[in-house]
Amino acid sequence: MWHNLEARFGDREQVRAALHLDGMASVGAAHIGPPPVAPTGESADFWGIRRKPVVYEGRVY
């Protein structure tokens, strides 16, 4: 994508100026609390959202 835009508008700064785009940034924070804990048979992700397998009609989802 950038290759085609740069071919039309010039370098990336010119592309951003022509299309009124702000720069891209990444924002993240370190987890400072205790690690998420899930009961046996379940899993927990970074945010503490728990998941567990569910048996339904002979299958596990």
C-alpha positions in Angstrom: 0.0 0.0 0.0 2.7 2.5 1.0 4.5 1.8 -2.3 1.5 2.9 -4.4 0.9 5.9 -2.2 4.5 7.0 -2.4 4.5 6.5 -6.1 1.6 9.0 -6.4 2.4 11.5 -3.6 6.2 11.2 -2.9 7.7 10.2 0.4 5.7 9.2 3.5 5.6 12.7 4.9 4.1 14.0 1.6 1.6 11.1 1.7 0.5 12.0 5.2 0.3 15.7 4.4 -1.7 15.1 1.2 -4.2 12.7 2.9 -4.3 14.6 6.2 -3.0 11.6 8.2 -1.5 11.9 11.7 1.5 9.8 12.6 0.9 6.3 14.0 1.8 5.4 17.5 1.5 2.4 19.8 0.3 2.8 23.3 0.6 0.0 25.9 0.9 -0.3 29.6 2.6 -2.9 31.7 0.5 -5.2 33.8 1.3 -4.3 37.4 -1.2 -6.4 39.2 -1.2 -10.1 40.1 -1.4 -12.6 37.3 -4.9 -13.6 36.3 -5.9 -16.9 38.0 -8.4 -19.3 36.5 -9.9 -22.3 38.2 -8.8 -25.8 37.0 -9.9 -26.5 33.5 -10.3 -22.8 32.6 -7.9 -20.3 31.1 -7.5 -16.6 31.7 -6.0 -14.0 29.4 -4.0 -10.9 30.1 -7.2 -9.0 31.1 -8.5 -11.7 33.4 -11.2 -12.9 30.9 -11.8 -16.5 31.7 -12.7 -19.2 29.2 -13.6 -22.9 29.7 -14.4 -25.7 27.2 -18.1 -26.4 26.9 -19.3 -29.9 25.9 -22.4 -29.8 23.6 -23.8 -32.7 21.6 -20.6 -34.7 21.9 -18.3 -31.9 20.8 -16.2 -29.5 22.8 -16.2 -25.8 22.0 
